Amino acid sequence: TGSYTPASRTVRLTSSVSLAETACATFEDELNWSRPKAAALVSAVLAALGCLSCLGFNALSHVAPMGMDILSFFDFLTNSVMMPVAAVAIIALVLRQIGLENMESEILRSSAFRRRGVYRFVVKYLALAMLAVILISSVCDAFGWIHI
Protein backbone atom coordinates (compact mmCIF):
# COMPACT_ATOMS: atom_id res chain seq x y z
CA THR A 1 0.00 0.00 0.00
CA GLY A 2 2.75 2.44 0.92
CA SER A 3 5.32 1.20 -1.59
CA TYR A 4 5.25 1.96 -5.26
CA THR A 5 7.22 -0.49 -7.39
CA PRO A 6 7.63 -0.86 -11.14
CA ALA A 7 5.39 -3.94 -10.94
CA SER A 8 2.57 -1.93 -9.33
CA ARG A 9 2.88 0.66 -12.10
CA THR A 10 2.47 -2.13 -14.66
CA VAL A 11 -0.69 -3.37 -12.95
CA ARG A 12 -2.15 0.14 -12.88
CA LEU A 13 -1.26 0.75 -16.52
CA THR A 14 -2.76 -2.54 -17.73
CA SER A 15 -5.90 -1.88 -15.68
CA SER A 16 -6.23 1.53 -17.29
CA VAL A 17 -5.83 0.02 -20.74
CA SER A 18 -8.50 -2.55 -19.90
CA LEU A 19 -10.95 0.17 -18.86
CA ALA A 20 -10.23 2.24 -21.96
CA GLU A 21 -10.71 -0.84 -24.14
CA THR A 22 -14.35 -1.06 -23.06
CA ALA A 23 -15.04 2.46 -24.31
CA CYS A 24 -13.16 1.81 -27.56
CA ALA A 25 -15.08 -1.42 -28.18
CA THR A 26 -18.37 0.38 -27.59
CA PHE A 27 -17.56 3.05 -30.17
CA GLU A 28 -16.42 0.37 -32.62
CA ASP A 29 -19.50 -1.81 -32.16
CA GLU A 30 -22.26 0.75 -31.73
CA LEU A 31 -21.06 3.50 -34.07
CA ASN A 32 -19.10 1.32 -36.53
CA TRP A 33 -15.97 3.41 -35.98
CA SER A 34 -12.52 2.18 -36.90
CA ARG A 35 -10.27 1.14 -34.05
CA PRO A 36 -7.81 4.04 -34.57
CA LYS A 37 -10.66 6.58 -34.54
CA ALA A 38 -12.19 5.10 -31.37
CA ALA A 39 -8.80 4.86 -29.65
CA ALA A 40 -7.95 8.46 -30.59
CA LEU A 41 -11.21 9.79 -29.14
CA VAL A 42 -10.96 7.76 -25.93
CA SER A 43 -7.30 8.77 -25.51
CA ALA A 44 -8.15 12.44 -26.02
CA VAL A 45 -11.00 12.34 -23.49
CA LEU A 46 -8.86 10.50 -20.93
CA ALA A 47 -5.97 12.92 -21.44
CA ALA A 48 -8.28 15.92 -21.03
CA LEU A 49 -9.82 14.53 -17.85
CA GLY A 50 -6.39 13.60 -16.53
CA CYS A 51 -5.09 17.11 -17.19
CA LEU A 52 -8.09 18.59 -15.39
CA SER A 53 -7.35 16.42 -12.36
CA CYS A 54 -3.66 17.34 -12.41
CA LEU A 55 -4.26 21.06 -12.81
CA GLY A 56 -6.94 21.10 -10.10
CA PHE A 57 -4.30 21.71 -7.44
CA ASN A 58 -2.37 24.25 -9.49
CA ALA A 59 -3.57 26.40 -12.37
CA LEU A 60 -7.22 25.43 -11.86
CA SER A 61 -7.22 25.54 -8.06
CA HIS A 62 -9.77 28.38 -8.20
CA VAL A 63 -12.29 26.10 -9.94
CA ALA A 64 -14.55 24.48 -7.33
CA PRO A 65 -17.57 22.64 -8.74
CA MET A 66 -20.08 22.15 -5.91
CA GLY A 67 -17.51 23.58 -3.49
CA MET A 68 -15.00 20.78 -4.13
CA ASP A 69 -11.62 20.75 -5.81
CA ILE A 70 -11.66 19.06 -9.21
CA LEU A 71 -10.24 15.73 -8.02
CA SER A 72 -12.76 15.52 -5.17
CA PHE A 73 -15.55 16.39 -7.60
CA PHE A 74 -14.50 13.59 -9.98
CA ASP A 75 -14.31 11.22 -7.02
CA PHE A 76 -17.80 12.24 -5.90
CA LEU A 77 -19.19 11.96 -9.41
CA THR A 78 -17.80 8.49 -10.09
CA ASN A 79 -18.22 6.89 -6.66
CA SER A 80 -21.39 8.52 -5.37
CA VAL A 81 -23.37 9.12 -8.56
CA MET A 82 -22.18 6.99 -11.45
CA MET A 83 -21.69 3.73 -9.53
CA PRO A 84 -25.22 3.62 -8.05
CA VAL A 85 -26.72 4.67 -11.39
CA ALA A 86 -24.74 1.95 -13.18
CA ALA A 87 -25.83 -0.62 -10.60
CA VAL A 88 -29.49 0.31 -11.10
CA ALA A 89 -29.01 0.08 -14.87
CA ILE A 90 -27.46 -3.39 -14.52
CA ILE A 91 -30.33 -4.59 -12.35
CA ALA A 92 -32.86 -3.21 -14.84
CA LEU A 93 -31.02 -4.81 -17.75
CA VAL A 94 -30.82 -8.18 -16.02
CA LEU A 95 -34.47 -8.13 -14.97
CA ARG A 96 -35.67 -7.06 -18.41
CA GLN A 97 -33.38 -8.99 -20.74
CA ILE A 98 -32.44 -12.11 -18.80
CA GLY A 99 -35.27 -12.45 -16.30
CA LEU A 100 -35.26 -13.91 -12.83
CA GLU A 101 -36.29 -17.36 -14.01
CA ASN A 102 -33.27 -17.67 -16.31
CA MET A 103 -30.96 -16.38 -13.59
CA GLU A 104 -32.38 -18.89 -11.13
CA SER A 105 -31.89 -21.74 -13.59
CA GLU A 106 -28.24 -20.72 -14.02
CA ILE A 107 -27.76 -20.66 -10.26
CA LEU A 108 -29.34 -24.12 -9.98
CA ARG A 109 -26.81 -25.49 -12.49
CA SER A 110 -23.95 -24.86 -10.07
CA SER A 111 -25.42 -25.12 -6.58
CA ALA A 112 -28.46 -25.78 -4.43
CA PHE A 113 -30.71 -22.72 -4.42
CA ARG A 114 -32.86 -22.72 -1.32
CA ARG A 115 -33.77 -19.07 -0.88
CA ARG A 116 -35.56 -18.12 -4.09
CA GLY A 117 -38.10 -15.91 -2.35
CA VAL A 118 -35.41 -13.93 -0.57
CA TYR A 119 -33.39 -13.69 -3.77
CA ARG A 120 -36.35 -12.38 -5.75
CA PHE A 121 -37.19 -9.81 -3.06
CA VAL A 122 -33.62 -8.55 -2.87
CA VAL A 123 -33.14 -8.27 -6.64
CA LYS A 124 -36.54 -6.74 -7.39
CA TYR A 125 -36.98 -4.41 -4.42
CA LEU A 126 -34.32 -4.24 -1.71
CA ALA A 127 -31.29 -3.71 -3.96
CA LEU A 128 -33.03 -0.92 -5.88
CA ALA A 129 -34.22 0.73 -2.66
CA MET A 130 -30.75 0.62 -1.09
CA LEU A 131 -29.13 1.99 -4.25
CA ALA A 132 -31.65 4.84 -4.26
CA VAL A 133 -30.81 5.58 -0.62
CA ILE A 134 -27.09 5.59 -1.42
CA LEU A 135 -27.54 7.89 -4.41
CA ILE A 136 -29.91 10.33 -2.70
CA SER A 137 -27.91 10.51 0.53
CA SER A 138 -24.63 11.04 -1.34
CA VAL A 139 -26.05 13.87 -3.42
CA CYS A 140 -27.73 15.47 -0.37
CA ASP A 141 -24.46 15.25 1.54
CA ALA A 142 -22.56 16.89 -1.34
CA PHE A 143 -25.02 19.78 -1.37
CA GLY A 144 -24.76 20.09 2.41
CA TRP A 145 -28.40 19.26 3.07
CA ILE A 146 -27.45 16.36 5.34
CA HIS A 147 -24.14 15.25 6.84
CA ILE A 148 -23.08 11.64 6.67
Secondary structure in CASP SS format (residue, H / E / C, confidence):
PFRMAT SS
TARGET T0000
AUTHOR 0000-0000-0000
METHOD secondary structure of the structure
MODEL  1
T C 1.00
G C 1.00
S C 1.00
Y C 1.00
T C 1.00
P H 1.00
A H 1.00
S H 1.00
R H 1.00
T H 1.00
V H 1.00
R H 1.00
L H 1.00
T H 1.00
S H 1.00
S H 1.00
V H 1.00
S H 1.00
L H 1.00
A H 1.00
E H 1.00
T H 1.00
A H 1.00
C H 1.00
A H 1.00
T H 1.00
F H 1.00
E H 1.00
D H 1.00
E H 1.00
L H 1.00
N C 1.00
W C 1.00
S C 1.00
R H 1.00
P H 1.00
K H 1.00
A H 1.00
A H 1.00
A H 1.00
L H 1.00
V H 1.00
S H 1.00
A H 1.00
V H 1.00
L H 1.00
A H 1.00
A H 1.00
L H 1.00
G H 1.00
C H 1.00
L H 1.00
S H 1.00
C H 1.00
L H 1.00
G C 1.00
F C 1.00
N C 1.00
A C 1.00
L C 1.00
S C 1.00
H C 1.00
V C 1.00
A C 1.00
P H 1.00
M H 1.00
G H 1.00
M C 1.00
D C 1.00
I H 1.00
L H 1.00
S H 1.00
F H 1.00
F H 1.00
D H 1.00
F H 1.00
L H 1.00
T H 1.00
N H 1.00
S H 1.00
V H 1.00
M H 1.00
M H 1.00
P H 1.00
V H 1.00
A H 1.00
A H 1.00
V H 1.00
A H 1.00
I H 1.00
I H 1.00
A H 1.00
L H 1.00
V H 1.00
L H 1.00
R H 1.00
Q H 1.00
I H 1.00
G C 1.00
L H 1.00
E H 1.00
N H 1.00
M H 1.00
E H 1.00
S H 1.00
E H 1.00
I H 1.00
L H 1.00
R H 1.00
S H 1.00
S C 1.00
A C 1.00
F C 1.00
R C 1.00
R C 1.00
R H 1.00
G H 1.00
V H 1.00
Y H 1.00
R H 1.00
F H 1.00
V H 1.00
V H 1.00
K H 1.00
Y H 1.00
L H 1.00
A H 1.00
L H 1.00
A H 1.00
M H 1.00
L H 1.00
A H 1.00
V H 1.00
I H 1.00
L H 1.00
I H 1.00
S H 1.00
S H 1.00
V H 1.00
C H 1.00
D H 1.00
A H 1.00
F C 1.00
G C 1.00
W C 1.00
I C 1.00
H C 1.00
I C 1.00
END
